[in-house]
Amino acid sequence: MAGACLGSFYPLSLFRRPALSLHPFSAIHNAAIATQMADDKTPHPSLDVIGGARDVFLPALKTLNRPYSPYPLIGHNCHVETIFASFLRITPNVRYKRECIRTKDSGSIAIDWVAGDSRRLPPDSPVLILLPGLTGGSGDSYVRHLLVKARTKGWRVIVFNSRGCGDSPVTTPQFYSASFLGDMREVVAVVTTRHPNANVYAVGWSLGANILVNYLGEESQTCPLAGAVSLCNPFNLVIADEDFRKGFNIVYDKALARALCKIFKKHALLFEELDGEYDIPSVANAKSVREFDQGLTRVSFGFKSVDEYYSNSSSSDAIKRVSRPLLCIQAANDPIAPARGIPREAIKVNPNCLLIVTPKGGHLGWVAGAEAPLGAPWTDTVVMDFLEYLEGVASKSAASGFQAESGQISLEGVHHVEEV
């Protein structure tokens, strides 16, 4: 099981927008969130905030002293919120300029730059790489909302579409996995080479978050990123897989399997002559993500079983090696990224990490905040406050003659982590 992105696989007719007007609730909701502010270092009791970097980063997150107020009706059930956000949230209009990168193994990945930004932005503008969830891409609403918010603040944003996702080409008999970091390294190399005077950051959702945190842990002290954000990360894929096959979650599992099979069938000719442990007929007709991973993913990346693949690909094990500022945001009721899989103790002791757990939010939902219910998720403001803080510190350091090297930001309280 891996992190999910629900934007592309259920017929929209199954989840038609209700005739009920949402405007009366909007007024009530906005009044509820306009409450008395606490001091900067005290998050509201509705939020669970922990981490070794808590005292360093908390003052920069200006909205955390307000209560998390889920939108009426929608935000109180994790499945309703997950489905609503996936199908009914407005998708901003963005014009992309696509660039296809040929990888070292002759594969192809597509990165989408925002059209016109090469002329509009100065060369040292901060760069933000976005990693969507499983089967997701640059067309997803949650990706575009954060992209738009970052652009309004002068950031250069690109979307990393994994192999076969976002209509990106597949040129070898290999897709991507929760632990394969080769493509991420190549994308970062392209960005840092093209913009050598800019600080580079990344945000990942769901499976994209798992890949991003694995990358941060693997690169550790040599990581070229200046900071990162993980959202809806399943963290422990063994636990996520267990929960994915229970109750209503089976609906998500079947939907994601259909999306994976659709991508696979578009490129099935590449896989026809594979031998060994590949089970191509089962992959083409997989009824679950686990079946797909058993027949293809775990074989492609050299794992003996799907359980070994999930165990060795979990980003929960990478947290202890993260040496760059990392904000993790999770929902306590996320049906796809279970709260019991969050590596809380590792985050607590890592001086570079901060975790925020909201009481509600579903998976990629967070229908709350000033733009609810149809606008940007609650998380976007928090994410940008965090990234703007990091970039502000980096700019001050550069102006003082202490230019960060290899993506490192001179933050008081942010430390290197010794691998144990």
ABEGO torsion letter per residue (X at the ends): XBBBBAAAABBAAABBBBABBAAAAAAAAAAAABBBBBBAABBBAABBBBEAAAAAAAAABAAAABBBBBBBGAAABAAAAAAAAAAABBBBBBBBBBBBBBBAAGBBBBBBBBBGAAAABBAABBBBBBBBBBGBBAABAAAAAAAAAAAAAGBBBBBBBBBGBGGBBBABBBBBBAABAAAAAAAAAAAAAABAABBBBBBBBEAAAAAAAAAAAAAEAABABAEBBBBGBAGBAAAAAAAAABEAAAAAAAAAAAAAAAAAAAAAAAAAABBEABBAAAAAABABAAAAAAAAAAAAAGBABAAAAAAAABAAAAAAABABBBBBBBBAABAABBAAABBAAAAAABAABBBBBBABGEBGBGBBEAAOAABBBAAAAAAAAAAAAAAAAAAAAAAAGBBBBGGBBBBBGBBBBBBX
